[in-house]
Amino acid sequence: MKIKWAIFFAMFLSEGCGNNSEPANNKDLEQNMMDLKIYQENLGDHIKSKKLQEASWLLEGMDSILHILNKRFNKHHKLTDPFSYFYKRRMLSPVQGIRKAIQLNDTVKALDNYRLLVKRCNNCHADNDIDKEVKF
């Protein structure tokens, strides 16, 4: 009997503490957006300062939050469509452009794509009647 419980307990721990590729995120949309703001503003500062290696990890942190939002917010009272719609339509291209520019060590292209990202974020906020402005 003890062996069965030990096996059950070990399986329970391996499921609960396993190597999940995505951390748990119980934040609401506004809390996640505040996290995005921190990443986004610091990303811009690092690109403007030509610190592309530091900008790289900020970009990946920002994009990981965007992916979480894609999964979590299929419906929300502030969104006219699922978050994934806005990500794919507006944010994916500039995020990929920033990533590629960083890989090529091209600050000008990274900055151009960053500007586009900020513009598209603000357009999304306007379309969804969200009174927040993303700063460049």
C-alpha positions as YAML, in Angstrom:
chain: A
units: angstrom
residues:
- id: 1
  name: MET
  ca: [0.00, 0.00, 0.00]
- id: 2
  name: LYS
  ca: [2.83, 2.42, 0.84]
- id: 3
  name: ILE
  ca: [4.40, 1.80, -2.56]
- id: 4
  name: LYS
  ca: [1.16, 2.75, -4.37]
- id: 5
  name: TRP
  ca: [0.94, 6.02, -2.42]
- id: 6
  name: ALA
  ca: [4.62, 6.72, -3.06]
- id: 7
  name: ILE
  ca: [4.11, 6.19, -6.81]
- id: 8
  name: PHE
  ca: [0.97, 8.35, -6.79]
- id: 9
  name: PHE
  ca: [2.76, 11.08, -4.84]
- id: 10
  name: ALA
  ca: [5.76, 10.98, -7.19]
- id: 11
  name: MET
  ca: [3.48, 11.25, -10.23]
- id: 12
  name: PHE
  ca: [1.58, 14.12, -8.62]
- id: 13
  name: LEU
  ca: [4.81, 16.01, -7.95]
- id: 14
  name: SER
  ca: [6.16, 15.38, -11.42]
- id: 15
  name: GLU
  ca: [2.98, 16.77, -12.98]
- id: 16
  name: GLY
  ca: [2.77, 19.76, -10.64]
- id: 17
  name: CYS
  ca: [6.46, 20.59, -10.60]
- id: 18
  name: GLY
  ca: [7.38, 19.37, -14.04]
- id: 19
  name: ASN
  ca: [9.34, 21.30, -16.60]
- id: 20
  name: ASN
  ca: [6.50, 23.41, -17.96]
- id: 21
  name: SER
  ca: [7.53, 25.58, -20.85]
- id: 22
  name: GLU
  ca: [5.28, 28.36, -19.64]
- id: 23
  name: PRO
  ca: [5.06, 29.71, -16.10]
- id: 24
  name: ALA
  ca: [1.70, 30.04, -14.40]
- id: 25
  name: ASN
  ca: [0.13, 33.43, -14.98]
- id: 26
  name: ASN
  ca: [-2.99, 34.32, -13.03]
- id: 27
  name: LYS
  ca: [-2.87, 38.03, -13.81]
- id: 28
  name: ASP
  ca: [-5.73, 39.86, -15.46]
- id: 29
  name: LEU
  ca: [-5.32, 41.67, -18.76]
- id: 30
  name: GLU
  ca: [-4.46, 45.02, -17.16]
- id: 31
  name: GLN
  ca: [-1.78, 43.49, -14.91]
- id: 32
  name: ASN
  ca: [-0.21, 41.73, -17.90]
- id: 33
  name: MET
  ca: [-0.32, 44.98, -19.86]
- id: 34
  name: MET
  ca: [1.59, 46.71, -17.05]
- id: 35
  name: ASP
  ca: [4.26, 44.00, -17.32]
- id: 36
  name: LEU
  ca: [4.33, 44.53, -21.09]
- id: 37
  name: LYS
  ca: [4.75, 48.25, -20.56]
- id: 38
  name: ILE
  ca: [7.86, 47.66, -18.44]
- id: 39
  name: TYR
  ca: [9.39, 45.33, -21.00]
- id: 40
  name: GLN
  ca: [8.40, 47.54, -23.94]
- id: 41
  name: GLU
  ca: [9.77, 50.78, -22.48]
- id: 42
  name: ASN
  ca: [13.05, 49.16, -21.42]
- id: 43
  name: LEU
  ca: [13.33, 47.46, -24.81]
- id: 44
  name: GLY
  ca: [13.03, 50.84, -26.52]
- id: 45
  name: ASP
  ca: [15.59, 52.43, -24.21]
- id: 46
  name: HIS
  ca: [18.08, 49.64, -24.91]
- id: 47
  name: ILE
  ca: [17.56, 49.80, -28.67]
- id: 48
  name: LYS
  ca: [17.96, 53.59, -28.64]
- id: 49
  name: SER
  ca: [21.17, 53.16, -26.61]
- id: 50
  name: LYS
  ca: [22.42, 50.58, -29.14]
- id: 51
  name: LYS
  ca: [22.50, 47.88, -26.45]
- id: 52
  name: LEU
  ca: [21.04, 45.19, -28.68]
- id: 53
  name: GLN
  ca: [22.19, 42.18, -26.66]
- id: 54
  name: GLU
  ca: [20.40, 43.51, -23.59]
- id: 55
  name: ALA
  ca: [17.41, 44.41, -25.78]
- id: 56
  name: SER
  ca: [17.23, 40.80, -26.97]
- id: 57
  name: TRP
  ca: [16.24, 39.33, -23.63]
- id: 58
  name: LEU
  ca: [13.73, 42.15, -23.08]
- id: 59
  name: LEU
  ca: [12.18, 41.38, -26.46]
- id: 60
  name: GLU
  ca: [11.88, 37.69, -25.57]
- id: 61
  name: GLY
  ca: [10.35, 38.52, -22.18]
- id: 62
  name: MET
  ca: [7.85, 40.86, -23.81]
- id: 63
  name: ASP
  ca: [6.99, 38.30, -26.49]
- id: 64
  name: SER
  ca: [6.49, 35.56, -23.89]
- id: 65
  name: ILE
  ca: [3.86, 37.71, -22.19]
- id: 66
  name: LEU
  ca: [2.21, 38.33, -25.56]
- id: 67
  name: HIS
  ca: [2.04, 34.55, -26.10]
- id: 68
  name: ILE
  ca: [0.45, 34.08, -22.68]
- id: 69
  name: LEU
  ca: [-2.15, 36.72, -23.58]
- id: 70
  name: ASN
  ca: [-2.82, 34.90, -26.85]
- id: 71
  name: LYS
  ca: [-3.74, 31.77, -24.90]
- id: 72
  name: ARG
  ca: [-5.57, 33.34, -21.97]
- id: 73
  name: PHE
  ca: [-7.71, 36.08, -23.49]
- id: 74
  name: ASN
  ca: [-9.98, 34.61, -26.16]
- id: 75
  name: LYS
  ca: [-12.69, 36.91, -24.81]
- id: 76
  name: HIS
  ca: [-12.47, 40.01, -22.71]
- id: 77
  name: HIS
  ca: [-14.86, 42.90, -22.11]
- id: 78
  name: LYS
  ca: [-12.25, 45.39, -23.35]
- id: 79
  name: LEU
  ca: [-11.40, 43.51, -26.55]
- id: 80
  name: THR
  ca: [-13.50, 43.35, -29.71]
- id: 81
  name: ASP
  ca: [-11.63, 40.20, -30.83]
- id: 82
  name: PRO
  ca: [-9.40, 37.60, -29.16]
- id: 83
  name: PHE
  ca: [-6.00, 38.98, -28.21]
- id: 84
  name: SER
  ca: [-4.36, 36.53, -30.64]
- id: 85
  name: TYR
  ca: [-6.09, 38.34, -33.51]
- id: 86
  name: PHE
  ca: [-4.38, 41.60, -32.60]
- id: 87
  name: TYR
  ca: [-1.04, 39.89, -31.98]
- id: 88
  name: LYS
  ca: [-1.00, 38.15, -35.35]
- id: 89
  name: ARG
  ca: [-2.37, 41.11, -37.27]
- id: 90
  name: ARG
  ca: [-0.42, 43.95, -35.67]
- id: 91
  name: MET
  ca: [2.40, 42.89, -33.39]
- id: 92
  name: LEU
  ca: [3.92, 39.72, -34.82]
- id: 93
  name: SER
  ca: [5.61, 41.38, -37.80]
- id: 94
  name: PRO
  ca: [7.36, 44.17, -35.86]
- id: 95
  name: VAL
  ca: [8.37, 41.75, -33.09]
- id: 96
  name: GLN
  ca: [9.92, 39.45, -35.69]
- id: 97
  name: GLY
  ca: [11.53, 42.50, -37.34]
- id: 98
  name: ILE
  ca: [13.11, 43.59, -34.06]
- id: 99
  name: ARG
  ca: [14.34, 40.04, -33.43]
- id: 100
  name: LYS
  ca: [15.91, 39.77, -36.89]
- id: 101
  name: ALA
  ca: [17.49, 43.25, -36.64]
- id: 102
  name: ILE
  ca: [19.03, 42.34, -33.27]
- id: 103
  name: GLN
  ca: [20.45, 39.13, -34.77]
- id: 104
  name: LEU
  ca: [21.97, 41.22, -37.58]
- id: 105
  name: ASN
  ca: [23.17, 43.83, -35.07]
- id: 106
  name: ASP
  ca: [21.22, 46.47, -37.02]
- id: 107
  name: THR
  ca: [20.14, 49.20, -34.61]
- id: 108
  name: VAL
  ca: [18.42, 51.27, -37.31]
- id: 109
  name: LYS
  ca: [16.15, 48.41, -38.39]
- id: 110
  name: ALA
  ca: [15.48, 47.44, -34.78]
- id: 111
  name: LEU
  ca: [14.43, 51.01, -34.05]
- id: 112
  name: ASP
  ca: [12.23, 51.19, -37.16]
- id: 113
  name: ASN
  ca: [10.43, 48.01, -36.13]
- id: 114
  name: TYR
  ca: [10.17, 49.23, -32.55]
- id: 115
  name: ARG
  ca: [8.48, 52.43, -33.77]
- id: 116
  name: LEU
  ca: [6.07, 50.33, -35.82]
- id: 117
  name: LEU
  ca: [5.30, 48.16, -32.80]
- id: 118
  name: VAL
  ca: [4.51, 51.22, -30.65]
- id: 119
  name: LYS
  ca: [2.31, 52.67, -33.39]
- id: 120
  name: ARG
  ca: [0.40, 49.43, -33.79]
- id: 121
  name: CYS
  ca: [-0.05, 49.00, -30.05]
- id: 122
  name: ASN
  ca: [-1.54, 52.49, -29.88]
- id: 123
  name: ASN
  ca: [-3.81, 51.74, -32.86]
- id: 124
  name: CYS
  ca: [-5.05, 48.63, -31.06]
- id: 125
  name: HIS
  ca: [-5.73, 50.65, -27.92]
- id: 126
  name: ALA
  ca: [-7.68, 53.20, -29.98]
- id: 127
  name: ASP
  ca: [-9.69, 50.50, -31.76]
- id: 128
  name: ASN
  ca: [-10.64, 48.94, -28.42]
- id: 129
  name: ASP
  ca: [-11.36, 52.28, -26.72]
- id: 130
  name: ILE
  ca: [-8.56, 51.81, -24.19]
- id: 131
  name: ASP
  ca: [-7.37, 55.12, -22.77]
- id: 132
  name: LYS
  ca: [-3.68, 54.17, -22.54]
- id: 133
  name: GLU
  ca: [-0.88, 55.41, -24.75]
- id: 134
  name: VAL
  ca: [2.21, 53.37, -25.45]
- id: 135
  name: LYS
  ca: [5.22, 55.67, -25.25]
- id: 136
  name: PHE
  ca: [8.05, 55.69, -27.75]
...
